[in-house]
Amino acid sequence: MSAPARLAEAAVSGAMSLPVGALRAGRGTRRIAFARQLAMYLTHVGFGLTLTEVGACFERDRTTVRHACALVEDRRDQPAFDFAVSALETGLAHLAFGLQLRFGREGSR
């Protein structure tokens, strides 16, 4: 699994009070399936991975990722849900940027 997918998985798991490994284990409950869909959406939209790349990270087909992204987009019409997803996107972007800066500085020493 790529680093962006792991970040998205950890963020969603934390936000939904789920163990991180739950998103990778089979189909799971509806709650776990939705958490995985949200993590796939954040990996695709937030980090720019292709549908195929996201599918490989989550051991799913690209069409499954496309379906997940469509479901999340449809729910973003709900203000509270949109706010929560925006907060996750912003947090992940800041975290990824901070890690990039930290590793970039260490690599130049």
C-alpha positions in Angstrom: 0.0 0.0 0.0 1.4 3.4 -0.9 2.1 6.1 1.7 -0.8 8.3 0.7 -3.2 5.4 0.9 -1.9 4.5 4.3 -2.3 8.1 5.5 -5.9 8.2 4.2 -6.7 4.8 5.8 -5.3 5.9 9.1 -7.1 9.3 9.1 -10.5 7.7 8.2 -10.0 4.9 10.7 -9.2 7.4 13.4 -12.1 9.7 12.5 -14.5 6.7 12.5 -13.0 5.0 15.6 -12.1 1.9 13.6 -9.0 -0.2 13.8 -6.7 0.5 10.8 -6.6 -3.1 9.7 -10.4 -3.2 9.5 -10.4 -1.4 6.1 -8.2 -4.0 4.5 -10.1 -7.1 5.9 -12.6 -8.5 3.5 -15.9 -6.7 2.9 -16.7 -6.1 6.5 -19.8 -4.3 7.8 -21.5 -1.4 6.0 -19.6 1.0 8.3 -16.2 -0.5 7.4 -17.1 -0.6 3.7 -18.1 3.1 3.8 -14.8 3.9 5.7 -12.8 2.1 3.0 -14.8 4.0 0.3 -14.0 7.3 2.0 -10.3 6.4 2.3 -10.2 5.4 -1.4 -11.9 8.8 -2.3 -9.4 10.7 -0.2 -6.5 8.8 -1.8 -7.8 9.5 -5.3 -9.0 13.1 -4.9 -6.6 14.3 -2.1 -3.4 12.7 -3.4 -4.1 12.4 -7.1 -3.6 8.7 -7.5 -5.3 7.2 -10.4 -8.3 4.9 -9.9 -6.2 2.0 -10.9 -3.4 2.9 -8.4 -6.0 3.4 -5.6 -7.6 0.1 -6.5 -4.2 -1.7 -6.2 -3.6 0.0 -2.8 -6.9 -1.3 -1.4 -7.0 -4.5 -3.4 -10.0 -3.5 -5.3 -10.8 -3.0 -9.0 -10.7 0.5 -10.5 -14.4 0.4 -11.1 -15.0 -0.2 -7.4 -12.9 2.9 -6.7 -14.9 4.9 -9.2 -18.1 3.7 -7.5 -16.7 4.6 -4.1 -15.8 8.1 -5.3 -19.2 8.6 -6.8 -20.9 7.6 -3.5 -18.8 10.0 -1.5 -19.3 12.8 -3.9 -23.1 12.3 -3.7 -23.0 12.5 0.1 -21.0 15.8 -0.1 -24.3 17.6 -0.8 -25.0 17.1 3.0 -23.3 20.1 4.7 -22.1 18.2 7.8 -20.6 15.4 5.8 -19.0 17.8 3.4 -17.5 19.7 6.3 -16.1 16.4 7.8 -14.6 15.3 4.4 -13.1 18.8 3.9 -11.5 18.6 7.3 -10.0 15.2 6.5 -8.7 16.5 3.1 -7.1 19.6 4.8 -5.6 17.6 7.6 -4.1 15.0 5.2 -2.7 17.8 2.9 -1.0 19.5 5.9 0.3 16.2 7.2 1.7 15.1 3.8 3.2 18.5 3.2 4.8 18.5 6.6 6.2 15.0 6.1 7.6 16.0 2.7 9.3 19.0 4.2 10.8 17.0 7.1 12.0 14.2 4.9 13.3 16.7 2.3 15.4 18.5 4.8 16.9 15.3 6.2 17.7 14.0 2.7 19.7 17.2 1.9 22.0 16.8 4.9 
